[in-house]
Amino acid sequence: MTPQEEFCPNQACPDRGKVGVGNIVSHSKKEQRCKCKTCGKTFSVRKGTALYGIKKDAELFVMVVTLLAFGCPVQAIVMAMGLDERTVRSWWLKSGKQSEQVHEAIIGRSQLDLQHVQADELKVKTRGGTLWMALAMMVSTRLWLGGVIGEKRDTTLIASLVAKVRQVALCRDLLLAVDGLASYVKAFQHAFRTPLHTGKRGRPRLMAWYGIHIVQVVKQRTPKPFTIIRRIVQGNDATVHTLLQRSKGGQVINTAYIERLNATFRQRISSLVRRSRQAASQQATLHASMYLVGTVYNFCVPHHSLRLPIWLSSKRKRWVQRTPALATGLTDHIWTVQELMTFKVAPPPYVPPKRRGRPPKKRLAEGQS
């Protein structure tokens, strides 16, 4: 326990989220608790992590979460570890919430030159019907940008996914590759706009981003034979192929990379498997599974296509493994699952409440003098 590396999690504390300002001291080494000298509150060092409130050993929790992130069935974990099924499912939800917080803190607050983005949807079988899971990824570094879950494959679902892409995108040349769903085109054109402030009263005019290129890959399975139609909805052919080469996204317009990512999610989330009897029971568990699998994929699992060679001699070389987050520059090392589960997201800076009513007489007298 190092108090200098901790921050106060109290939302009412003026020094909340600040590290290294000298307000955190040790309160109990045995119970692993610290104290904030500013607000006087004590807190556990596990506060703000997935381990907070866990009664079992931390190593067991990390082991179970790792198995869940790679698609191990809950029943197998229950039989192998001797745990209650409700305990495993509660850990599943805690790890998913922690993964979502880390994703939003590191990826959601970053600004990236995406170059080439692909998006797609997955149909999820549930006990009461079906759900839709929409995913997006950055092709050049294989970074999973986020996902959303909805009851229908409609404009609301697609707009929520596009908003996540817009949140991290820099205003650069960008290639957006999707399937034949018409909602994508309208959502991209609506999201990638910037208000033009002129100083006049009223709502500013929204200017569309220059350099946005939208392509579609339409697969026609009937009538036979199977055909694929590639079309450019917005942009020009020369820039589209330039962005494909720059991002190493293939020679022709495609959605192959997001489909490979879909296969990874299908492999690790049982309710996404086609022709399976395993159906999702709750949307909250599915949401937690999506963020757990996606965040572990981004930070903890090296990607074979992202490795770099280091030549030791003219005939010998050594491969350096990289994760999507490492290749993007969001981190400087490959994370472990334990590091992911214990990462603390600092709360936003404290903003004092606005005083209401008339100011005190003392302040009025000082202003008049």
C-alpha positions, 0 to 999 in steps of 0.5 A, spaced: 500 500 500 502 506 497 498 512 500 502 517 495 499 513 489 492 513 491 486 519 491 480 520 495 474 517 492 469 522 496 465 526 491 464 531 496 471 532 497 475 538 494 481 534 493 478 528 490 481 524 484 488 528 485 494 524 486 501 526 489 498 532 493 499 530 500 492 529 502 492 521 503 495 518 509 495 511 511 490 509 516 490 502 517 495 497 514 492 491 516 485 493 513 488 496 507 485 503 508 487 510 507 485 517 510 484 523 506 486 529 510 482 534 506 475 531 508 477 526 514 474 520 510 477 513 510 477 509 504 479 502 502 485 501 497 480 497 493 475 502 492 474 504 485 476 497 483 473 490 481 476 487 487 472 492 492 467 488 496 470 481 494 470 476 500 474 471 496 481 471 494 483 476 489 487 471 485 481 466 485 477 472 482 482 474 477 482 467 475 474 466 474 474 473 470 480 471 465 476 464 464 469 468 463 473 473 458 475 467 454 468 464 453 469 458 459 461 456 461 459 458 468 457 451 469 464 449 468 467 454 473 462 453 478 464 445 478 472 447 477 472 452 483 467 450 487 463 457 487 456 458 487 453 460 480 450 467 483 457 468 486 460 467 479 455 471 475 455 477 480 463 477 479 461 477 471 457 484 472 463 487 476 468 485 471 464 488 466 462 494 469 470 495 471 472 494 464 467 499 461 469 504 466 477 503 463 474 503 456 471 510 457 477 513 461 482 511 456 479 510 449 473 514 450 477 520 452 482 519 447 483 523 440 485 518 434 487 519 427 482 513 425 483 512 418 479 506 417 473 504 421 469 498 420 462 497 423 457 491 423 451 488 427 450 481 431 444 478 432 443 475 439 438 470 441 435 471 448 430 467 452 424 472 450 426 474 443 432 477 440 437 483 441 442 486 436 449 488 438 453 493 434 460 493 434 466 498 431 473 497 430 479 501 428 482 497 422 490 499 422 491 497 430 485 492 430 482 497 436 475 495 438 472 502 439 466 500 443 459 497 442 451 498 443 446 493 445 438 494 443 432 491 442 431 493 434 436 494 429 434 501 427 436 508 427 437 509 434 442 503 435 446 505 429 446 512 431 449 510 438 454 506 435 456 512 431 456 517 436 462 512 440 466 513 433 465 520 433 467 521 440 474 519 439 475 521 431 480 527 429 478 531 424 482 527 418 481 523 412 476 517 414 474 511 411 467 508 414 466 501 411 459 498 413 454 493 410 448 495 406 444 498 412 441 505 410 441 507 417 449 507 417 449 513 411 444 518 415 448 516 422 455 518 419 453 524 415 449 527 421 454 525 426 460 528 423 459 535 423 462 541 427 458 547 429 460 554 425 460 559 430 460 566 427 458 570 433 451 571 431 445 569 435 441 563 435 444 556 433 450 555 429 450 552 423 453 545 422 458 544 417 460 537 415 467 534 415 471 534 409 474 528 408 469 523 410 468 517 405 463 512 406 463 505 403 458 499 403 459 492 402 452 489 400 452 481 400 446 478 396 445 471 397 438 470 393 437 469 388 443 464 386 449 465 385 452 469 391 454 476 389 458 482 393 456 489 391 462 494 393 460 501 392 462 508 394 456 512 397 460 518 399 467 520 397 472 519 391 475 512 389 482 515 389 482 517 396 478 511 398 484 506 395 489 511 399 486 510 405 485 502 404 493 502 403 495 507 409 491 503 414 493 496 411 485 494 410 486 490 404 486 492 396 479 492 395 473 495 399 471 490 405 468 489 412 473 483 413 476 485 419 470 487 423 467 480 421 473 477 424 472 481 430 465 478 430 468 471 430 472 473 436 466 475 440 462 469 438 467 465 440 467 468 447 460 469 448 456 463 448 449 467 446 452 469 440 454 463 437 449 461 431 445 454 432 446 454 439 441 452 445 445 457 450 441 464 449 442 470 453 437 471 459 439 478 461 441 484 457 445 487 463 449 480 463 450 481 455 452 488 456 458 486 461 460 480 457 461 485 451 465 490 455 469 484 458 471 481 452 472 487 448 477 490 453 481 484 455 481 484 447 484 491 447 489 491 453 491 484 455 491 479 448 497 480 443 494 480 436 498 476 431 498 481 425 500 487 430 507 484 432 514 487 430 520 484 428 527 486 431 533 484 428 538 482 432 543 480 426 542 479 419 539 472 420 536 473 426 530 477 429 525 477 435 518 478 434 515 484 439 508 482 441 503 488 441 496 489 443 491 493 439 491 499 445 499 498 445 499 499 437 495 505 438 499 508 443 494 508 449 499 504 453 506 502 453 505 495 455 501 489 455 496 489 461 494 483 465 487 481 467 489 483 474 491 490 472 485 491 468 481 489 474 485 494 479 485 500 475 482 506 478 479 511 474 479 518 477 473 522 478 472 528 475 475 535 478 471 538 484 466 543 482 464 547 488 456 548 488 453 555 486 451 559 492 444 561 491 441 568 494 443 574 496 451 575 498 453 576 505 453 583 508 460 583 509 462 581 501 457 587 499 461 592 504 468 589 501 465 590 494 463 597 495 469 599 499 
